[in-house]
Amino acid sequence: MAKMATTRARRTPIDDFFTSLAQEQSENAAGVILSGTGSDGTIGLRAIKERGGLTLAQESAEYDGMMRSAVQSGLVDMVVPAEDMAEKLVSYFRHPSRIDSERDRHKRDVAEQLSRIAALLRMRTGHDFSGYKDNTILRRIQRRMQVLQIDDPAAFYERLREEPQQVDLLFQDLLIGVTSFFRDPHAFDALERLVIPRLFEG
């Protein structure tokens, strides 16, 4: 019985579901944490964030363990009342960066602001993202714009300039993909087989 109880205690169906959702839907995934006890769901939110999806948590509830765990992890994009979640989801997925007819134009507009945004990141965090792939940074910037419901990249730049905490949040988004590398056994296997031996070649 004790063994069965331990097994049950370790079950994390929401984490499992969110992780599977992230793998299948990537940036089209959205994870919503509602009322509940424990911390189930927090690990799954990381998987969704790593693949560019959206994460939300309910603002308050009688049983708030899952919500508090998610928010304290820093992985939640929006903390909103349950009754507002549907509207937030619809607005997020209707952003111009996600509409086929608008996507290319929006990406070009964001690219025009890239150097200015990178300069803010460098001043605020000390990290230089000039060596990163532009497409990776552009996707993360567009994701933050979706979260904030800002259509105009110039307006997003001004928001970053006026609210330094938004620079921090963008910085966290940019680092999400980097930290996932260090948990990927395939990446380390490739390093061991292909990269490290060459470092010691005469």
WOUR-V49484 format. One record per residue. RES is the residue in three letters. PSI is psi in whole degrees, -180 to 180 (none if undefined). Layout:
res->RES psi->PSI
res->RES psi->PSI
This chain:
res->MET psi->-41
res->ALA psi->-41
res->LYS psi->-40
res->MET psi->-41
res->ALA psi->-40
res->THR psi->-42
res->THR psi->-44
res->ARG psi->-40
res->ALA psi->-28
res->ARG psi->-5
res->ARG psi->133
res->THR psi->72
res->PRO psi->-32
res->ILE psi->-41
res->ASP psi->-46
res->ASP psi->-43
res->PHE psi->-47
res->PHE psi->-41
res->THR psi->-44
res->SER psi->-42
res->LEU psi->-44
res->ALA psi->-42
res->GLN psi->-36
res->GLU psi->-38
res->GLN psi->-13
res->SER psi->-123
res->GLU psi->-9
res->ASN psi->1
res->ALA psi->149
res->ALA psi->129
res->GLY psi->129
res->VAL psi->123
res->ILE psi->121
res->LEU psi->-162
res->SER psi->140
res->GLY psi->160
res->THR psi->164
res->GLY psi->-161
res->SER psi->10
res->ASP psi->134
res->GLY psi->-28
res->THR psi->-45
res->ILE psi->-39
res->GLY psi->-34
res->LEU psi->-38
res->ARG psi->-41
res->ALA psi->-40
res->ILE psi->-44
res->LYS psi->-40
res->GLU psi->-29
res->ARG psi->13
res->GLY psi->14
res->GLY psi->-176
res->LEU psi->142
res->THR psi->133
res->LEU psi->154
res->ALA psi->145
res->GLN psi->143
res->GLU psi->-43
res->SER psi->152
res->ALA psi->163
res->GLU psi->-43
res->TYR psi->100
res->ASP psi->15
res->GLY psi->-48
res->MET psi->-40
res->MET psi->-45
res->ARG psi->-41
res->SER psi->-44
res->ALA psi->-47
res->VAL psi->-43
res->GLN psi->-21
res->SER psi->-18
res->GLY psi->11
res->LEU psi->-3
res->VAL psi->128
res->ASP psi->-39
res->MET psi->135
res->VAL psi->109
res->VAL psi->158
res->PRO psi->149
res->ALA psi->-37
res->GLU psi->-15
res->ASP psi->-5
res->MET psi->-41
res->ALA psi->-44
res->GLU psi->-42
res->LYS psi->-41
res->LEU psi->-45
res->VAL psi->-46
res->SER psi->-41
res->TYR psi->-48
res->PHE psi->-4
res->ARG psi->8
res->HIS psi->145
res->PRO psi->-30
res->SER psi->-12
res->ARG psi->-6
res->ILE psi->126
res->ASP psi->-45
res->SER psi->-17
res->GLU psi->-14
res->ARG psi->-49
res->ASP psi->-43
res->ARG psi->-43
res->HIS psi->-40
res->LYS psi->-40
res->ARG psi->-41
res->ASP psi->-40
res->VAL psi->-41
res->ALA psi->-33
res->GLU psi->-24
res->GLN psi->-1
res->LEU psi->-45
res->SER psi->-37
res->ARG psi->-41
res->ILE psi->-41
res->ALA psi->-36
res->ALA psi->-40
res->LEU psi->-43
res->LEU psi->-42
res->ARG psi->-43
res->MET psi->-38
res->ARG psi->-40
res->THR psi->-18
res->GLY psi->1
res->HIS psi->135
res->ASP psi->115
res->PHE psi->13
res->SER psi->-24
res->GLY psi->-6
res->TYR psi->156
res->LYS psi->132
res->ASP psi->-41
res->ASN psi->-38
res->THR psi->-47
res->ILE psi->-42
res->LEU psi->-42
res->ARG psi->-41
res->ARG psi->-38
res->ILE psi->-45
res->GLN psi->-36
res->ARG psi->-43
res->ARG psi->-37
res->MET psi->-39
res->GLN psi->-45
res->VAL psi->-42
res->LEU psi->-5
res->GLN psi->48
res->ILE psi->124
res->ASP psi->-34
res->ASP psi->119
res->PRO psi->-35
res->ALA psi->-38
res->ALA psi->-35
res->PHE psi->-43
res->TYR psi->-44
res->GLU psi->-37
res->ARG psi->-42
res->LEU psi->-41
res->ARG psi->-36
res->GLU psi->-25
res->GLU psi->90
res->PRO psi->-28
res->GLN psi->-25
res->GLN psi->-30
res->VAL psi->-41
res->ASP psi->-41
res->LEU psi->-39
res->LEU psi->-41
res->PHE psi->-44
res->GLN psi->-41
res->ASP psi->-41
res->LEU psi->-32
res->LEU psi->-18
res->ILE psi->-48
res->GLY psi->-31
res->VAL psi->-44
res->THR psi->-29
res->SER psi->-29
res->PHE psi->-41
res->PHE psi->-7
res->ARG psi->8
res->ASP psi->108
res->PRO psi->-29
res->HIS psi->-36
res->ALA psi->-44
res->PHE psi->-33
res->ASP psi->-42
res->ALA psi->-40
res->LEU psi->-44
res->GLU psi->-40
res->ARG psi->-37
res->LEU psi->-31
res->VAL psi->-54
res->ILE psi->-43
res->PRO psi->-35
res->ARG psi->-27
res->LEU psi->-25
res->PHE psi->8
res->GLU psi->139
res->GLY psi->none
